[in-house]
Amino acid sequence: MMKQQEIVVCRCEEVTVEQIVKTIKEHSCLAREVKLRTRAGMGYCGGRTCRCLVDRIVEQFQTNQDVHTVPLGYQPPVRPISFANLGGVKSE
């Protein structure tokens, strides 16, 4: 059975709960700094799958109550692309 600390939060960068909690405790950091230190939310999805989880973990383990928490942002694609262009199908 998998321990809670071994659960992967960011699948793109394979960042676990344990890595995030350890970073928060060592550096007393918020979501943005956790992202920069662990790369959680910096993978292919741009944080769309793990952003909320990272924010919740930071809220739960952040001990510095004087700091205003800023939620982790995510980046949308630069420009939309159709599935036809993505698959290499030429449209008529």
CNS distance restraints for C-alpha pairs under 8 A (distance, minus, plus):
assign (resid   2 and name CA) (resid   6 and name CA) 6.44 0.50 0.50
assign (resid   2 and name CA) (resid   7 and name CA) 7.29 0.50 0.50
assign (resid   3 and name CA) (resid   7 and name CA) 7.04 0.50 0.50
assign (resid   4 and name CA) (resid  17 and name CA) 7.32 0.50 0.50
assign (resid   5 and name CA) (resid  16 and name CA) 6.69 0.50 0.50
assign (resid   5 and name CA) (resid  17 and name CA) 5.00 0.50 0.50
assign (resid   5 and name CA) (resid  18 and name CA) 4.53 0.50 0.50
assign (resid   6 and name CA) (resid  16 and name CA) 5.77 0.50 0.50
assign (resid   6 and name CA) (resid  17 and name CA) 6.37 0.50 0.50
assign (resid   6 and name CA) (resid  18 and name CA) 6.40 0.50 0.50
assign (resid   7 and name CA) (resid  16 and name CA) 5.45 0.50 0.50
assign (resid   7 and name CA) (resid  17 and name CA) 5.85 0.50 0.50
assign (resid   7 and name CA) (resid  18 and name CA) 7.96 0.50 0.50
assign (resid   8 and name CA) (resid  14 and name CA) 6.00 0.50 0.50
assign (resid   8 and name CA) (resid  15 and name CA) 5.62 0.50 0.50
assign (resid   8 and name CA) (resid  16 and name CA) 4.17 0.50 0.50
assign (resid   8 and name CA) (resid  17 and name CA) 6.35 0.50 0.50
assign (resid   9 and name CA) (resid  14 and name CA) 7.25 0.50 0.50
assign (resid   9 and name CA) (resid  15 and name CA) 5.82 0.50 0.50
assign (resid   9 and name CA) (resid  16 and name CA) 5.32 0.50 0.50
assign (resid   9 and name CA) (resid  17 and name CA) 6.10 0.50 0.50
assign (resid   9 and name CA) (resid  40 and name CA) 7.74 0.50 0.50
assign (resid   9 and name CA) (resid  50 and name CA) 6.00 0.50 0.50
assign (resid   9 and name CA) (resid  53 and name CA) 6.85 0.50 0.50
assign (resid   9 and name CA) (resid  54 and name CA) 7.37 0.50 0.50
assign (resid  10 and name CA) (resid  14 and name CA) 5.39 0.50 0.50
assign (resid  10 and name CA) (resid  15 and name CA) 5.07 0.50 0.50
assign (resid  10 and name CA) (resid  16 and name CA) 6.98 0.50 0.50
assign (resid  10 and name CA) (resid  40 and name CA) 5.44 0.50 0.50
assign (resid  10 and name CA) (resid  41 and name CA) 6.42 0.50 0.50
assign (resid  10 and name CA) (resid  47 and name CA) 7.94 0.50 0.50
assign (resid  10 and name CA) (resid  49 and name CA) 7.42 0.50 0.50
assign (resid  10 and name CA) (resid  50 and name CA) 5.36 0.50 0.50
assign (resid  11 and name CA) (resid  15 and name CA) 6.89 0.50 0.50
assign (resid  11 and name CA) (resid  50 and name CA) 7.86 0.50 0.50
assign (resid  12 and name CA) (resid  41 and name CA) 7.84 0.50 0.50
assign (resid  12 and name CA) (resid  42 and name CA) 7.82 0.50 0.50
assign (resid  12 and name CA) (resid  43 and name CA) 4.86 0.50 0.50
assign (resid  12 and name CA) (resid  44 and name CA) 6.20 0.50 0.50
assign (resid  12 and name CA) (resid  45 and name CA) 7.16 0.50 0.50
assign (resid  13 and name CA) (resid  39 and name CA) 6.51 0.50 0.50
assign (resid  13 and name CA) (resid  40 and name CA) 6.26 0.50 0.50
assign (resid  13 and name CA) (resid  41 and name CA) 7.69 0.50 0.50
assign (resid  13 and name CA) (resid  42 and name CA) 7.27 0.50 0.50
assign (resid  13 and name CA) (resid  43 and name CA) 5.68 0.50 0.50
assign (resid  14 and name CA) (resid  40 and name CA) 7.89 0.50 0.50
assign (resid  15 and name CA) (resid  19 and name CA) 6.46 0.50 0.50
assign (resid  15 and name CA) (resid  20 and name CA) 7.34 0.50 0.50
assign (resid  15 and name CA) (resid  38 and name CA) 6.87 0.50 0.50
assign (resid  15 and name CA) (resid  39 and name CA) 7.51 0.50 0.50
assign (resid  15 and name CA) (resid  40 and name CA) 5.96 0.50 0.50
assign (resid  16 and name CA) (resid  20 and name CA) 6.52 0.50 0.50
assign (resid  17 and name CA) (resid  21 and name CA) 6.11 0.50 0.50
assign (resid  17 and name CA) (resid  57 and name CA) 7.90 0.50 0.50
assign (resid  18 and name CA) (resid  22 and name CA) 5.97 0.50 0.50
assign (resid  19 and name CA) (resid  23 and name CA) 6.15 0.50 0.50
assign (resid  19 and name CA) (resid  38 and name CA) 7.29 0.50 0.50
assign (resid  20 and name CA) (resid  24 and name CA) 6.22 0.50 0.50
assign (resid  20 and name CA) (resid  34 and name CA) 6.68 0.50 0.50
assign (resid  20 and name CA) (resid  38 and name CA) 6.99 0.50 0.50
assign (resid  20 and name CA) (resid  54 and name CA) 7.77 0.50 0.50
assign (resid  20 and name CA) (resid  57 and name CA) 7.70 0.50 0.50
assign (resid  21 and name CA) (resid  25 and name CA) 6.17 0.50 0.50
assign (resid  21 and name CA) (resid  57 and name CA) 7.30 0.50 0.50
assign (resid  21 and name CA) (resid  58 and name CA) 7.70 0.50 0.50
assign (resid  21 and name CA) (resid  61 and name CA) 6.83 0.50 0.50
assign (resid  22 and name CA) (resid  26 and name CA) 6.01 0.50 0.50
assign (resid  23 and name CA) (resid  27 and name CA) 5.89 0.50 0.50
assign (resid  23 and name CA) (resid  28 and name CA) 7.50 0.50 0.50
assign (resid  23 and name CA) (resid  29 and name CA) 7.41 0.50 0.50
assign (resid  23 and name CA) (resid  34 and name CA) 6.58 0.50 0.50
assign (resid  23 and name CA) (resid  37 and name CA) 7.45 0.50 0.50
assign (resid  23 and name CA) (resid  38 and name CA) 7.69 0.50 0.50
assign (resid  24 and name CA) (resid  28 and name CA) 4.91 0.50 0.50
assign (resid  24 and name CA) (resid  29 and name CA) 5.18 0.50 0.50
assign (resid  24 and name CA) (resid  30 and name CA) 7.16 0.50 0.50
assign (resid  24 and name CA) (resid  34 and name CA) 6.85 0.50 0.50
assign (resid  24 and name CA) (resid  58 and name CA) 7.01 0.50 0.50
assign (resid  24 and name CA) (resid  61 and name CA) 6.96 0.50 0.50
assign (resid  24 and name CA) (resid  62 and name CA) 6.57 0.50 0.50
assign (resid  25 and name CA) (resid  29 and name CA) 7.73 0.50 0.50
assign (resid  25 and name CA) (resid  61 and name CA) 7.46 0.50 0.50
assign (resid  25 and name CA) (resid  62 and name CA) 7.46 0.50 0.50
assign (resid  28 and name CA) (resid  62 and name CA) 6.63 0.50 0.50
assign (resid  28 and name CA) (resid  63 and name CA) 7.32 0.50 0.50
assign (resid  28 and name CA) (resid  64 and name CA) 7.04 0.50 0.50
assign (resid  29 and name CA) (resid  33 and name CA) 5.67 0.50 0.50
assign (resid  29 and name CA) (resid  34 and name CA) 6.32 0.50 0.50
assign (resid  29 and name CA) (resid  62 and name CA) 7.33 0.50 0.50
assign (resid  30 and name CA) (resid  34 and name CA) 6.10 0.50 0.50
assign (resid  30 and name CA) (resid  58 and name CA) 6.25 0.50 0.50
assign (resid  30 and name CA) (resid  62 and name CA) 7.31 0.50 0.50
assign (resid  30 and name CA) (resid  69 and name CA) 6.54 0.50 0.50
assign (resid  30 and name CA) (resid  70 and name CA) 7.38 0.50 0.50
assign (resid  31 and name CA) (resid  35 and name CA) 6.08 0.50 0.50
assign (resid  31 and name CA) (resid  54 and name CA) 6.65 0.50 0.50
assign (resid  31 and name CA) (resid  55 and name CA) 5.97 0.50 0.50
assign (resid  31 and name CA) (resid  58 and name CA) 6.14 0.50 0.50
assign (resid  31 and name CA) (resid  69 and name CA) 7.71 0.50 0.50
assign (resid  31 and name CA) (resid  70 and name CA) 7.00 0.50 0.50
assign (resid  31 and name CA) (resid  71 and name CA) 6.42 0.50 0.50
assign (resid  31 and name CA) (resid  72 and name CA) 5.51 0.50 0.50
assign (resid  32 and name CA) (resid  36 and name CA) 6.37 0.50 0.50
assign (resid  32 and name CA) (resid  70 and name CA) 7.72 0.50 0.50
assign (resid  32 and name CA) (resid  71 and name CA) 7.75 0.50 0.50
assign (resid  32 and name CA) (resid  72 and name CA) 5.85 0.50 0.50
assign (resid  33 and name CA) (resid  37 and name CA) 6.02 0.50 0.50
assign (resid  34 and name CA) (resid  38 and name CA) 5.82 0.50 0.50
assign (resid  34 and name CA) (resid  39 and name CA) 7.52 0.50 0.50
assign (resid  34 and name CA) (resid  40 and name CA) 7.24 0.50 0.50
assign (resid  35 and name CA) (resid  39 and name CA) 4.93 0.50 0.50
assign (resid  35 and name CA) (resid  40 and name CA) 4.90 0.50 0.50
assign (resid  35 and name CA) (resid  41 and name CA) 6.16 0.50 0.50
assign (resid  35 and name CA) (resid  42 and name CA) 7.13 0.50 0.50
assign (resid  35 and name CA) (resid  72 and name CA) 7.98 0.50 0.50
assign (resid  36 and name CA) (resid  40 and name CA) 7.62 0.50 0.50
assign (resid  39 and name CA) (resid  43 and name CA) 7.46 0.50 0.50
assign (resid  40 and name CA) (resid  47 and name CA) 7.38 0.50 0.50
assign (resid  40 and name CA) (resid  50 and name CA) 7.47 0.50 0.50
assign (resid  40 and name CA) (resid  54 and name CA) 7.69 0.50 0.50
assign (resid  41 and name CA) (resid  45 and name CA) 7.52 0.50 0.50
assign (resid  41 and name CA) (resid  46 and name CA) 5.58 0.50 0.50
assign (resid  41 and name CA) (resid  47 and name CA) 3.80 0.50 0.50
assign (resid  41 and name CA) (resid  48 and name CA) 7.47 0.50 0.50
assign (resid  41 and name CA) (resid  49 and name CA) 7.97 0.50 0.50
assign (resid  41 and name CA) (resid  50 and name CA) 6.20 0.50 0.50
assign (resid  41 and name CA) (resid  51 and name CA) 6.21 0.50 0.50
assign (resid  41 and name CA) (resid  74 and name CA) 7.51 0.50 0.50
assign (resid  42 and name CA) (resid  46 and name CA) 5.30 0.50 0.50
assign (resid  42 and name CA) (resid  47 and name CA) 6.16 0.50 0.50
assign (resid  43 and name CA) (resid  47 and name CA) 6.97 0.50 0.50
assign (resid  45 and name CA) (resid  49 and name CA) 6.84 0.50 0.50
assign (resid  46 and name CA) (resid  74 and name CA) 5.52 0.50 0.50
assign (resid  46 and name CA) (resid  75 and name CA) 5.61 0.50 0.50
assign (resid  46 and name CA) (resid  76 and name CA) 7.37 0.50 0.50
assign (resid  47 and name CA) (resid  51 and name CA) 4.98 0.50 0.50
assign (resid  47 and name CA) (resid  73 and name CA) 7.39 0.50 0.50
assign (resid  47 and name CA) (resid  74 and name CA) 5.22 0.50 0.50
assign (resid  47 and name CA) (resid  75 and name CA) 7.50 0.50 0.50
assign (resid  48 and name CA) (resid  74 and name CA) 6.27 0.50 0.50
assign (resid  50 and name CA) (resid  54 and name CA) 6.17 0.50 0.50
assign (resid  51 and name CA) (resid  55 and name CA) 6.25 0.50 0.50
assign (resid  51 and name CA) (resid  72 and name CA) 5.96 0.50 0.50
assign (resid  51 and name CA) (resid  73 and name CA) 7.19 0.50 0.50
assign (resid  51 and name CA) (resid  74 and name CA) 7.38 0.50 0.50
assign (resid  52 and name CA) (resid  56 and name CA) 6.22 0.50 0.50
assign (resid  52 and name CA) (resid  72 and name CA) 7.73 0.50 0.50
assign (resid  53 and name CA) (resid  57 and name CA) 6.17 0.50 0.50
assign (resid  54 and name CA) (resid  58 and name CA) 6.16 0.50 0.50
assign (resid  54 and name CA) (resid  72 and name CA) 7.65 0.50 0.50
assign (resid  55 and name CA) (resid  59 and name CA) 6.21 0.50 0.50
assign (resid  55 and name CA) (resid  71 and name CA) 5.96 0.50 0.50
assign (resid  55 and name CA) (resid  72 and name CA) 6.40 0.50 0.50
assign (resid  56 and name CA) (resid  60 and name CA) 6.15 0.50 0.50
assign (resid  57 and name CA) (resid  61 and name CA) 6.16 0.50 0.50
assign (resid  58 and name CA) (resid  62 and name CA) 5.46 0.50 0.50
assign (resid  59 and name CA) (resid  69 and name CA) 7.65 0.50 0.50
assign (resid  81 and name CA) (resid  85 and name CA) 6.67 0.50 0.50
assign (resid  81 and name CA) (resid  86 and name CA) 6.87 0.50 0.50
assign (resid  82 and name CA) (resid  86 and name CA) 6.26 0.50 0.50
assign (resid  83 and name CA) (resid  87 and name CA) 6.01 0.50 0.50
assign (resid  84 and name CA) (resid  88 and name CA) 6.09 0.50 0.50
assign (resid  84 and name CA) (resid  89 and name CA) 4.97 0.50 0.50
assign (resid  84 and name CA) (resid  90 and name CA) 6.84 0.50 0.50
assign (resid  84 and name CA) (resid  91 and name CA) 7.10 0.50 0.50
assign (resid  85 and name CA) (resid  89 and name CA) 5.99 0.50 0.50
assign (resid  85 and name CA) (resid  90 and name CA) 7.07 0.50 0.50
